[in-house]
Amino acid sequence: MIPRATYRLQLREEFGFADAERVVPYCAALGVSHLYLSPILAARAGSTHGYDGIDFTRVDPRLGGEEGLRRLVETCRRHGLGILADIVPNHVAVGGADNPFWLDVLENGRESVHAGLFDIDWETRDPALQGKIAAPFLGVPYGEALASGDIRIVWDAGLKRLCAAYYHHRFPLRPQDYAEVLRAGPEALGPLADRFPSDTRAPDFAEACAALGAQAGETLEEALAHWNEPDRLDALLARQNYRLAWWRTAGDEINFRRFFEITELAGLRVEVEEVFEAVHATLFRLFAEGLIDGMRVDHVDGLADPAGYCRRLRARLDEIAAKRPEGAEPGPFYLVVEKILAEDEDLPADWLVDGTTGYDFLAQTDALLTDPDGEETFTDLWAEISGRYPDFASEELDARNEMLVRAFAGQLDACAHAFHDLARARLETRDVTFHAIRRALTQLVAAFPAYRTYATAGAAPGSDAPILARAVEAAKEMAAPGEGAVVDLLAGWISGVGVTDQGLRARAVTTLQQLCAPVAAKAVEDTAFYRYGRLLSRNDVGCDPGRFSLSREAFHAACIARAASHPAAMLATATHDHKRGEDSRARLAALSGLPAFWAERVASFLDINKRHADSGIDPADEYMLYQALVGAWPLDLAPDDADGLARLSARLARFQEKALREAKLRSSWSAPDGEYEEICRTFLERILDPRRSPAFLEAAHGLVEEIAAAGAANGLAQTLLRCAVPGMPDCYQGRELWDFSLVDPDNRDPVDYAAREAALADAAPLTDLATRWRDGRVKARLIARALDARRRLPELFAAGDHMPLEVRGPRAAHVVAFARRHSSSALVGLAGRHLADALLRSDAIAPPAEWWGDTRIVLPADLADADLADALGEGGSARAERELSVGPLLSTLPAGLLVQG
């Protein structure tokens, strides 16, 4: 069940299982072995991604339900494909009126049979929330919503419950309050009211509600109207198991764990065995029946114990595997986790997973293709134009501190209280105050160099030590005089030193780790990435924008490590979460090799558009917009194409709004600055209007044309690496052709599969496709041929080693070369890098053989006399000598793949 290659499909109501069925033949012809589906369990109506699940007991009916899934599986099996499912164990969608588990908890409080599902602090130190759930779903302050009549008591016919209603939200009343509510109405409701005890939940509560619903009408409306008066309604709401509140209070007062700062996504307690089994029951059944063959775990770092979760999941799947029907895929279950690895952080082997979802590979490949020679110029240019920090670390630190104050203050308080309880448990530390601990925690979380650590009730794993040490060192530098000792104390507790009550320690450490992960995600990816614009291709999921480039040696080291520890880890260069498309990043990376050229062009852009910039756009926002524009400009867009420019403008406007709000400097999601956003939108529309800005459009188009071939060369190089180095390649939907997409929703737009089927069917020689590279068919051919090689030599690609090959000669620095060997088969892979100067103003995607000159790849002795076949071209082969000349290999494409066996 280990995939050879996957094809990611984003399912939604407009593209469900039946639509996926129609692309199965194409995916099989492309060469993948598995469809990789976005979440398939029931999600919120209108969801475009499925990560807002509402019911983990059933397959999403919007996608076609379980019947539709079964038909898709049957079609996949006929074409030799398996299914990899995306699962979301960390959270479910709440609020609204569609999650039955959440609604039951609102109705029955901690006595609900489902209360244990959710990570709720029922014993919060806030007296107003003792035994209650904070429900910050109101669009205005509570008193205002009450006075305006926007909160009302209603009979919800769909839920068959009395509820407090606020627009689309429903908050069921306690069963104990039904009698009082009904007796406020006509006497005719008296017999119904008698069926609802005032001190407990009626044994036949559901039947009584059904009877009430059958008589719902004017008499019930009369009873409910009595309660829709502010003071009376407030008294009734005060008795409920929840406390309605303004959404802005969530960051300070919420008492249930959220996904990041999203109040409508509530955390699940899958560390509890009963919850684990309940949340996964449907998935386990689908696996047992042979309908799914692998899983991708979403946001594993949000869980209380990721390592324990992964081991438990692996054990359960191994146990179930024996029950799979005849004909279902045999072998170990494929399991990967969505995890962002920090620099020098390794995925622990004892998690028993096959690897990550490939963000680390995306970051490594992007950095490999970025030319270090451009770093100084790009850094200086950014600082000069923006007036902001030249380094990313400072931007990240500011963002982390801001997120702790603005979005996670409540969680920080809960964490500090947990550690304060630990301090009070020992005489030696009882005088360490809550506020001293809170300050130290703030510094520690702000300084964390990774998403989190993984300590549990037992000893902290060894992998935590270097991460914690770096965080402690940085936190102590920020600490006030005399308070560094508190940071040390926290570090000891986290590591398990000086603790007598392991229960208190486990609670405190878990609370900290589940705070660190969302702070990192929101501060880094969703804030600092949108503030720091040195080179936007380096600001993508999994990347460290502070690391401008990566050496070949470091790239090879990462490949060797992956081959040794997680040879089936997923390799991705495009995802549903990327900030910009893989070929957009590749084009921007090409600019890193042309720093003076870029600086000159940017100066020209600023000068041409200064009449528009006078409207007030921030120079940093203007500069980042130019990069986004250059990366997203379609290859076939002319500077006088008004309709095409309007479409590009609309795409960039969506990106621009998101970028401004995520940056949280001049606008934000919580407090949009409409005036400034309009200034930026107007600027964008003006510079992309051919009537207003013909000079700028000619200049922008000219720049894109000058670097287009270099960008395409980078795109093909990263495609070859994804398909050939150790790991399992994923093809994100539609990215077989050029991908100049922006952040979501742009990267989730519908795919034109007819165009891709035609590209795959094009039988033209590779040399012809390389000549007309602008249509993207050369990229599709490269993928199909590389995946065909993986199909023919599966063990080589799955288990082969990774050997860096020495490159000699005048252009040696421009080649990444490696060999992989397994048993009697082998391959040699090579890719060009830093070719921007060679391909500037060229219409060829690879430098000619003369440019490469006497550049040679040195083969290992066991391949010196091997017959190596060209896996990408027309199938020719040649007997290798001790050295391979690069010119003939990289003069048609900037990538090559030679195979033996």
N, C-alpha and C positions, 0 to 999 in steps of 0.2 A: 504493500500500500504506500510505499514511498514514491511520491510523484516524480516523473521524469521532467515535467515542466507543467506549470499551471496557467490558466487564463482566468483573470479576475473579471467577474460580472457584477455590476451594481444593479441589484434588483430594486424595483419600486412598482407602484401600481401600474404605471405605463409600460413597464418592461418586467413582466412576471415570468413564471416558469414556462408558459407556452411560448413566449418570445425567446427565452433562452433555448428552448428546444430547436427553434429555427436556425440558430447559429452553431449548433453542435457539429453538423457536417463540416462547416468552415473551420472550427477549432480543431477538429480531428485532422483536417488537411494541413493546417498550419503546423501541427506536430506536437501539440501539448498532450499530456496524458490525463489531466484532471481539470474540470471546471472548478473554480474557486469562487464560491458564492458569498455575497454579503449576507448579513443575518437573515435567517429564514423563518424565525418564530414570530408570532403576532406582534406587530408594532403599531404605533399610534397612526391614526388616519392621516394621510397626507405625507407621511414620512418618505424622504427621498434617499434614506440610507439604512434604516432598520436598526440603528443603535438605540432607539427609544422604544424598546420592547414594553409591552403591557401585559403579556400573558405567555409564560414559558411552557404552558401545557399544550399548546397547539401550534401548528404550522400556520403562517400568516395567510388568512383567506384572501387578502388583497392581491397576493401573488399567485393565487390559484389553489391554495390550501394543500392538504396532504395528497389529495388525488392528483393535483397538478405536479407536485414534487415527484410522485411515483411515475408519472408519465415521462417527466424529464429524465429520471434515472433510467427508465427503460430505453429511451432514445440514446442516452449516453452509453449504456452497455452495448447497444448494437454497434456503436462506433468506437468501442474500446476505451471509453473514458470513465474515470471515477469522479467522485464529488468530494470537494473539500469545503466544509461549512465554517463560517465565521460565527463564533459564539460570544455572548456578552454576559459573563458571570458577575460582573462588578455592580451593575445597577439596572434599574427599570425606570420607565417613565411614570411620573406621578402627577398629581393635579388633574385638571380636567374631570372626566367622568368615565374613564375607560379601563382603569386598572382595578380588577375586582379584589385583589389582595390588599392594595392600599386603601380602597374604600372601606373594606371590612375593618381595617385597623383604625381608621377615622371613626367608624361607627362604634366599635367596641373597645378601643384603647388597648392597653396592655393585656387585656383579657382576650383579645382577638386570637383565634387559632393561627393567624398569620403574623402576629406581632413579632415573632422571632425571626421572620425573614429580613426585617429591616434593621439597619444599624442606628437605632434610636437611643438617645440618652434620656431615660425616663426619670432619672434622679438628678437632673441639672440643678445647679445652685441657684438658678433664678426661681424664686417662689411662684411667679406667675406661670411657670412651665412645669412645675412639679406634677408628674404623672400625666403630662399632656404632650402633644406633638406641636411644635411650631409649624404654622401653616402660612408662610409669607407669600401668598399668591395674589394679594390685592394690588391693584394698580395705583391706588392712592392710600393715604393714611386711613386706618381703621375707622376713626370717628367720622371722617369725611364720607367714606363709603357707606357707613351706617346712616348718616344724615341724608344722603342723597337718595336713599332707597335702592341703591345698587345691590345691596345684600338683602335677600328675601328668603322667607321660608316657603318652599314649594313641594308639591308632590311630583316626583320624577317617575313618570310612567315606565320608562325604560329600566330604571333601577328598581322600581317598585319600593321606593323608600321616601320618607320625608327628609328633605335636605335643606341646608342653607345653600342658596344658589348665588353665585357671583359670575355673571356672564356664562362662559362655558364650564366653569368649575362647579363641582358638586361636593358638598361636605355633609354626609349623612348625619342625622341626629341620633343621639343615644336612644336605644330602645326604651329606656326607662322614662323618657320624656314624651313618648307618644300619647299616653293617657292625658297628661295635662294639656298638651297641644290640642287634642281633639275635643276635650271638654269645654274649651273656650268657644266652641261652635254650637250649632243647633242641637237640640235634644236628640235628634235622630242619630247623631253620632255616638250617643252614650253607650249602646251595646258594643260598638266597635272599640270604644275607649276601654271598656271593661276587659277586653282581651289582652290589653297591654299592662302588665304590672308596673308599678312605679318604682320598685326596688330591685328589679332584676330583668333579665331578658326573657320574654315569654318562651316557653318550650316550643310552642307552635308559631314562633315569630314570623317565619316566612309565609305560613298559611294566613296568619292574621293580616299581614301586609297585602297579600293577594286579595283578601276580602275587602280591605280598605280601598285598594285600587279599583275594585269592581264598582264601588259606590262613589268613586271620585267624581266630583262635579261641583255644582254651586254650593252645596252644603259644606264640602271640604274647603272650598275656596274661602267661604265665610269664616271658618275656624282659623285658617292660616292668616287671613287678613288681620285678625286680632293681634297676631304676633309681629306684624311688619310695621311696628312703631319703634323708633330708635331705642328708648329706654327698656321697653319690654323685650325687644329682640336682643339687646345687649345682655340682659339678665339670662335669657335662654342660652345664648351662645357661651356665656361664662361657665355653664355647666357641662359643656361638651368635652370630648377627649382631645380637642385640638384648640389652638389659639390662633384665630385669624389675625393676620398682620400685613402691613405694607411690605411689598417685595424688597424695598431698600433695607429693611431690618435684617434680612437673611444673613449677610456676612457677619453681623455682630451677635445675633441671637438664635440662629437656627440650631436645633438640637438633634438633627439627623444628618448622617454623612451624605454629602452630595457627590456627584461626578463633577470634579473641578468646582466651579462656582455656579453651576446650573441647578437651580432649585427644583426644576421639574424632572430631575434625574436623581433618584434616591438610591443610596448604596445598599447592597445585599450582604448578608453575613454568611458567605459560603464557607467560611472556616468552621462553621457548625455543621456536623455531619448530616443532620436532618434537612437543613437548608440546602446543603450541597446536593443531596439526593433529589430533593424536590425541584430545584432549579434545572438539573440535568436530566430528569427522568425522560422527557420526550426525546432529547438528543440521544440518550442511551438506547432507547427503543429503536430509533431510526438507525442507529449504528448496528444494533443486534439484527435488524431485518435486512441489513446490507444496503441501506439507502444512502448512507454517507460513509466516507472512507478516510476522513482526516478532519482535523479541526485547527482553526486559528483562534487563539484566545485573545480577546480584546482587552487592552489596558490592564495587563496582569499586575502592574505595580500599584494599582488601586486596592488590591486585596490585602487583607490583614497578614496573610502568610503565603506569598506567592510560591515559595519553594514547596511548602506542604500541600498547597492546592494542586500544583503540577504533579507531584508524586501521587497524590490520591487519585487524580484524574487518570494518570497513566495506569495505575493499578486496576481501577474499575474497567477501563477499556480493555486491558489485557484479559481480565476476567470474562468480559462479555464476548470477546473475540471468538471464543470457542462455540458460541451459540449462533454465529452468523450462518446464513444458509449456504448451501452448496452453490458455487458460481460467484459468490461475493469475493472481492479481492482478498487474498491471503496476506500473511506477513504482518509485521509490526505496524501499529496504527501511527499515522503521521500526525505530529503535534508540534505546532509552532506558537510562539507567544509574541504579541505586540509589546516590544520593549525597546526603549531608547537607551543605548549603551553610551556611557560617558567615555571620554578619552581614557584609554588604559583600563577600562572596565571589561571584564569577561563575563559571558553568560555561564553561570555555574553548571558544571556537569551533573551535579546531583539533583538538578531539577527534573532530569529524565525527559527533556523535550528535545526535538530535533533541531531547534535553533530559533532565531528571531524571525520577524516578518520582513527583514531586509533593509531597514532604515540605515543600519550601520554600513551596509554595502553601498547604498546610495551616497552616503556621506564620503566614503573612501574613494569611490570612483569619481565623484564630482571634484574632490580635492586633487586627485591624481591628474585630472585634465586641466587644472588651474595652474597657470604659469607663475612660479614664485617671483620671477623678475618684475612682475607688475605690482607687488605688494606695497612697496613704498609709495609709488605714485598714487595708487588707489586710496591708500590710507590718508595721504596728505590732501588729496582732492576732496575726499569726503569731509574731512575736518574743516577745510577752508570754506567749502560751499555751505555746509550745514551748521557750522558753529557748535556741533555736538562732540561728544567724546570721540577721539580717534580709535579707541580700543573698545572691543565688545564687552570685556569683563566689567568695566565701569557701568555700562548701560544695563547689563544683566543685574548687577548688584542693586542699582536703583530700582529696577523693576521688581525684584524680589521683595525689597523692603516695602514698596508701595502695595504690592499684592497682599502682603501680610496685614497691613493696616486697613486696606480698603475692602478686601474680599474674604479674608480668612481670619479676621480678628476673633470671632467666636470660637473657631477651631483652635486657634492659638491659646485662647483662655482655657479651653477644656484640656489642652495638652499641658499647660502650665499647672493647672489644678492637679492633674494626675501625677506629675512629678513632685508637686508640693506635698501630696499625700505620702509619697515615697520618702520625702525629706522628713516629714513629721513622724515617720515610723521608727526613727533611730534618734537616740539622744544626741549623738554627735552632729546631726544635721538638722535638728528640729528648729534651729534659729535661722535657717536659710529661708528667706521670705518668698512669698508667691511672686512678688514683683521682680525680685532679683532673678528668680528662675525664668520669669517671662522675658526679661531683657536678654538673658543668656540664650534662651531658645530662639529669640528673634535673630540674634547674631548667628547662631548655629545654622538655622534654616536658610538664612540669606547667603551664607557662605558655602552651602552644600555643593560639592562638585559633581554630584550624580543625582539621579532621581530620588534615591532613598537607600537605606540599608535594609538588612533582612534578619535582624535579631528576632528571636521569639522568646518563649518562656524559658528555654534552655540557653546555652551559651551562644554568643553571637558567632556567625560563621567567619572564618578567617578572611574571606574576601571583603568583609566590612572594615577591617582595620585600616588599610591605607586610605580609604574614602573618608572615614571618620577622622583620621589623623589630619588630613588636609583641611577638613571643615573646622576642626578645633583650632588649628594654627591660625586660620584666617579669622575665626570668630574672636579669638583672644586679642588679635590686633585691633579689632573694632571695639572691644569691651572697654568700659570705663576703668580707671585705675582701681585696683583692688577686686574687680569682678571677674578677672580671668579664672580665679579659683572656682567660681560657680560653673563656668564652661567645662573645666576639668571634671568637676563633680558629675555633671550631666553625662559627659563622655564615659565615665566609669560606670554609671548606672546603665547606660545603653549597652556597654560591653559585658555587664553582669558582675562588675567589681563592687564590693562593699554593699551588697544587697542581702537583706535577710528575708524580705517578703517578696518571693518571686511572682506572686499573683499581682501585686501592685506594680512591680517592674514591667511585667508583660503588658498590662493595660497601658502604662505610660509610654512604653516603647512603641507599641502598636499605634497609639494615637499620634505619636510623633511621625512615624513612618508614613501613616496615611495622611499626614499634613504635608510632608516634604514633597511627595509626588505631585499633588495638584498645584502646589506653589511653583514647582519647577516648570510644569507644563504651561501654566498661565503666564508666568513671568518671562520665561524664555521664548517658547514658540509663539505664544499669543500676545506678547507685548514687545519684548526687546527685539525680536526678529523684524518687527514693523517700525522700529525706531532707528535701527542701525543699518545704514545703506551703503556701506563701503563697496560691496559687490553682491548683488542680490542672489546670484546663483548659489552663494554659500549660505543663504538664509533659508534652509529647507529642513523639513522634518528629519531629525537624526544628525544634522550637521552642527558644527561649532563654528559660527561666523568668525570667531577670533582666530581660527586656524585657516589661514589663507589657502594653503596648498599641502600636498602630501607627496613625499618622495616615492620613487619606484621601490626602493628598498622597504619602506614602511608598508606599501601596498602589498608587496609580495609576502611580507611577514604576516599580514592579516590573512592572506589566502592560505598560507601554510598552517596557521593556527586554526582556521576554520576547517581545513581538511582533516586536522588531527582531532578536533573536539566535536564539531557539528557539521559533518560533511554534507548533510541534507538541508542545511539552513536555507531559508528562502532568500533569494536575491531579487531586489526590486530597484528600479530606477524611476518608476512612476507609480503612484498610489492614489486612492480616493482622498488622501489627506495632503498631497503635496502642495506646496505654495506656488510652484510654477512647473510647467511640463518639462519632461526630460530633455527635449530638444531646445526648449527655451533656455534652460540652464546651460546646455551645451554651447549655445550661441553666445551667452553672456560670458561663459568661461573663456571663449576664444578672445574676448576683449582683454583678458588678463595678460595676454601675450603682446598686446598693442597699447601699452599704457599712454605713450605720448600721442598716438593717433586718437585715442578715446578722449584724452584731456582737451585736445584741440577741437574735437567735434562737440563736446559738452560746452565749451566756451562759446562756440558758434550758436548752439541751441539757446543758451542763456541770453545771448545778445539779441538774437532774432525775436525771442519771445518776451523781452523785457517789457514791452508795451502791454502784454497781457498779464505779466507777473505783477505789475503795479497794482493789480486788484487786491493783492494781499496774500497770495499763496506763500507758504513757508518755503524757503529755499531747499530745505531737506526734503520736503514732500515733492517739490518740483524735480529734484535730482532723481529721486527714486522712481518717479513717474516716467522719466526718460528711459531708465533701465527697463522698467516693465514694458514700455512701448517697444523698445528695440527687441526684447525677448519674445514678445507676442506677435510681432508684425508678420502676417502671412506671406509666404513666398510669392504668391500670385497677386498681391495687392499693389496696384499702381497708385502713385501719389495724387492722381486726379480722379480716382474712383470714389465718387461721393457716397454711393450706397455701401461700398465695402468699408470705407472709413467710418461711416455711421455705425456699422455693425461692430467694428473694432472699438469705437468710442463707447458703445454700450457695454461691451465686455470689460473694458478698462474702468468704466464708471462703477461697475459692481465691485471690481477689485479695489478701486480707490476708496470707496465708502468703507469696505471692510478694513483696509489698511489703516485708515484714519481712526476708526473706532477701536481697533485692536491696539494701536499704539497708545491710546489714552492720553495723548498730549493736548491736542486741540479739540478732540471730540471723543466720544466713547459710546458703547452700547447702552450704558446706564444713563448717560446724559448727553445725547447727541447735540452737537452744536450745528444747527441747521444753517446758520449764516456762514460759518467757515466751510462747511461741506459744499454749500452752493458756490462759494468762491472757487473752490478746487474743481468742482464739476464744470463751472463756466470756463475756467482756464483750459480744462481738457477738451471741451467741445470746441473752443475757439482754435486751439492749435491743430485739431484734426478736421477742421473745416477748410476744404480746398479753396473756398472763396476768400476766407480771411487770412489763411496762413500758407499760401502756396510755396513760399521760400522755405519755410520750416519743413513742410512735407517732402519737398524735393531733397532737402538735406537729410532728413531721417530715413527716407527710402534709399537714398544713396549710400548711407552708412550700412544699412541692412544688406544691401546688395554687395557691398565691399567685403563683408564678413560672413555672408551666408554660407559659402562653401566651407569655410573653416568651422563654422558652427555645425554644419552637416557632418563634417569629418569627425568632430568630437562625438556627435550623436551616434554614428556608426561604430566608433571605437568603444563607447560604453555599452552598446548593444552586444558587440562581440564578447566583451569581458563578462557581461551578465550571463551569456549563454555558455561560456567555456571554462571559467575558473571554478574552483570547488564551491559547491552549493547547488541549489535547485532554482532555476530561473522562473520568475513570474512575469507574465505579459499582462499588463493592465489594459482593460478593454479599449480597443481601437488604436493603441499606440504602436501598431505595426507600421503605420504611416507616421509622418512627422507630427510631433506633439508640441504645439506652442501654447498650450492651455495655461490659464492662470489658476489661482486658488479657487476652492469650491465657492459657488456652484459651477464655475466654468469647467472644472476638470471632471464633472459628472454629467455633462451634456450628452444627449443621445448620440449614438455611433452610427455612421453610415456604413452598414455591413456590405451593401452592394458594391461600394467602391473598394472595400478590402477584399472581397471575393474576386473582383476583377483583377486586382493587383496580384493576388496569389496565383491566378490562372494565367497571368502574362508569361508566355514562354520565351520571351526575348532573351538573347544572350546577356550575361552579366555585364559585359562591356557596354551594351546598349543601355541597360538600366542605369549604369553609372553615369553615362553621358546625359541622360534625362533624369537626373537624380531629384529634381525639384518635385516630381510627382510622388515621391516617397516610396515607389515600388522597389527601389534598391534595398531599402530598409526591410521591407516585408520579405524580400528574397533572402537577405542575410539571416533573418530570424528562422525562416522555414528551413534553409539549408543547415543551419547550426542545430536546430532541433531534430532534423533528420539524422544528423551525425550522432546525436544523443540517443536516438531510437535504435540506431544500428550498433552502437557500442555502449550499451547502458552501464555496464560495470566500470568501464573506464571513466565515464563522467561521474558516476556515483561514488566510486571508491578510489579513483586515481590520486596520486600524490600531486604536489605542486612544486615544481622546480624552477626557480628564476634562471633565465638564460642570460649569459653575458652577451652584450652587444658592443661591437667594436666599430671604429671608423668615424668619419666626420659628422654624421648625424646620429650617433649612438644615443644621445640624450633624448631623441625624439621617438624612441621605440620602447614599448613595454613588451617583453617576450618571455614566454614560459613554456615548459613542457609538463605533460601529465602522463603518467605511466601506470599500467595495471596489467599484470600477467603478460600476455603477448601483444597487447595493444598499447598505443601511445598517441599523443597528439602534440603538436606545436601550435601555440596561439600567439599572435602578435597584433599589436595595435599601435597606431601612430598617436603621438601626443604633442602638444605645443606646436601645432602646425600653422598657427594664425599668420605669422609673417610670410611663410611660404605660400599660403593660399589667399593672401590678401588680394582682392580684386580679380580673383581667378574664378573660372566657371567649372573647374575640375575639383573633385572632392578628395583627390590625393595628389601629392607632388609627383612630378615625372621621375622616371628612373634616374635621370642625370642628376637630379637634385640630391638623391640619396647617395650617389657616388659609390664609394667603396665601403659603405656601411654593411656590416655582416653580423649574423647571429651565430654564436658558437654552440653547437649541439653537444650533448653528452655523448660519451663514447659509444653507448649501446644504441644510439640512434644514428651514428655516423654513416652507416651503410643501409639504413632502412628505406623501404619504399613508402614514400609519403604521398597521399592523395590530397588534392585540393578539394576540401569539403564545401567551399563556398562557390567555386566557379563551375566550370563545365566538366568536372570529373576527371581531369588529367592527373597523372601521377609522375613522379620522378624519383630516382634514387638519390637520397641525400648524401652530401659529403660532410666533412667535419664542420664546415661553415656554410651557412645559407646567405646568399646575397639578398639584401632587403629590397633593392630597387625593383626587381621583377615581381616581388610579392606584395608590395604596397604602392604600386603605381596606378592601379585601377581602383581599388578600394583602400581606405586607410586602416583596414583590418584584414587579417588572414587566419585561416584555420586549416592546418595540415594534419591528416590522420593516418595512422598505421593500423592495419587489422580490419 
